[in-house]
Amino acid sequence: MLYLECSSGISGDMTVAALLDAGASEDVLRRALDSLPVEGFSVQVGRVKKSGLDACDFAVLLDEEHENHDHDMAYLHGPAGEPPHGHGHVHGHDRAHDHASGGVSPNDHARGHSHPHAHEDESPHAPAHDHARIRSHEHRGLPEILAIIEAADMSERAKATARRVFQVLAEAEAAAHGVGVDEVHFHEVGAVDSIADVVAAAVCLDDLDVTDVVVPVLCEGQGTVRCQHGVIPVPVPAVVNVAAAHGIPLRILDVQGELVTPTGAALVAAVRTRSRLPERFVVERVGVGAGKRAYDTPGILRALVVHEDTE
């Protein structure tokens, strides 16, 4: 059984980091990501300090063509943390929504990844591997993303999880924009970092071989955040739609900023089987995943591998 403690929110990269820290194989993860028919990214895995705690950091590093403002706090929230008031143009990114508190990322649509620079309370990591295949910064629809997942070197169970996550995301975005799922073609979900985060999380969950996933509540911030389409409220529409469609409880904290990204919410919706832990349980392994953004929270996601104590 896997328990995801989302007291600082959840994003794609936070989830992957926590699962790696809990014992998922980094080699299996890298093999899957290396097999993706996309380019424009590399990944790094390292250790960082969040609120004085040792945590695993998983970062999807984008090349210049695919870079976004996911961790650019001035871009996301305006100078000195003030709400953004639209400049002449808005850079597309969804990553801006994919890292949760202290780490989230955000967005308007589906992601969570890291940029090629050191984060606060973190140290740089050595580069990993690059990809050089289908170069594209285009908007992708669900069929294109499912084809990419199908081509990956990963188990059928992991592929099924990744497909469910993107189906949840597509449905949430369709509802937000008032279009059919087949008409959803947005930069956010099509970005390479979102694809990498979702595939990595699916592979790690499969490698840990958990049969139940417990998520009692998603803790979220408030205020506004900038995304590809402009300035939107937090929780962002995609997160609200995911929570509504799948009955996931939300708790709004007194924190200005986005703690739950669409990718993080969709991952929970795709794998959550329980809302409560057993009355008594034994912790087998603990994983701590670091977020990228600097909000007034611990900025971590804890993943506990547990079993019910029946004695």
Secondary structure, 3 states (H helix, E strand, C coil): CEEEECCCCECHHHHHHHHHHCCCCHHHHHHHHHCCCCCCEEEEEEEEEECCEEEEEEEEEECCCCCCCCCCHHHHHCHHHCCCCCCCCCCCCCHHHCCCCCCCCCCCCCCCCCCCCCCCCCCCCCCCCCCCCCCCCCCEEHHHHHHHHHCCCCCHHHHHHHHHHHHHHHHHHHHHHCCCHHHCEEHHHHCHHHHHHHHHHHHHHHHHCCCCEECCCEEEEEEEEEECCEEEEECCHHHHHHHHHHCCCEEEEEEECCCECHHHHHHHHHHCCECCCCCCEEEEEEEEEECCCCCCCCCEEEEEEEEECCC
